């Protein structure tokens, strides 16, 4: 890891709580869906570290290279399920909140494909990955993933 400052060393208890919240938000959501959401938010935010990390994780959990390549153009790509599309639309709307409040348009699909409990988990996951993107940017973090080195 190369960074300007390691927040895990500077505030270990707080960062462990943040990591625990991140892990908890994924519970009840498919691993593949969670990774797609994390990659998509990271694409929007331009977080190379998180795109790298979560693409490797997604691939390790069986995600196809084709779907990872097409994620940036998910609206035009026919390889995503209606549930994934609803999650990606919600991700786009919440990640781009400052560009206009479009979450109302995405909410109907969200309601159609996710239970209320899943909606809370997904919303928390989106908020947390956006937070990770900002932590990475703030402290110049880069994590070399062992799987990337092996490839």
Buried (B, 14 or more C-beta within 10 A) or exposed (E): EEBEEEBBEEEEEEBEEBEEBBEEBBEBBBBBBBBBBBBBBBBBBEBEBBBBBBBBBBBEEEBEEEBBEBBBEBEEBEEBEEBBBBBBBBBBBBBBEEEEEBBEEBBEBBEEBBEEEBBEBBBBBBBBBBBBBEBBBEBEBEBEBEEEEEE
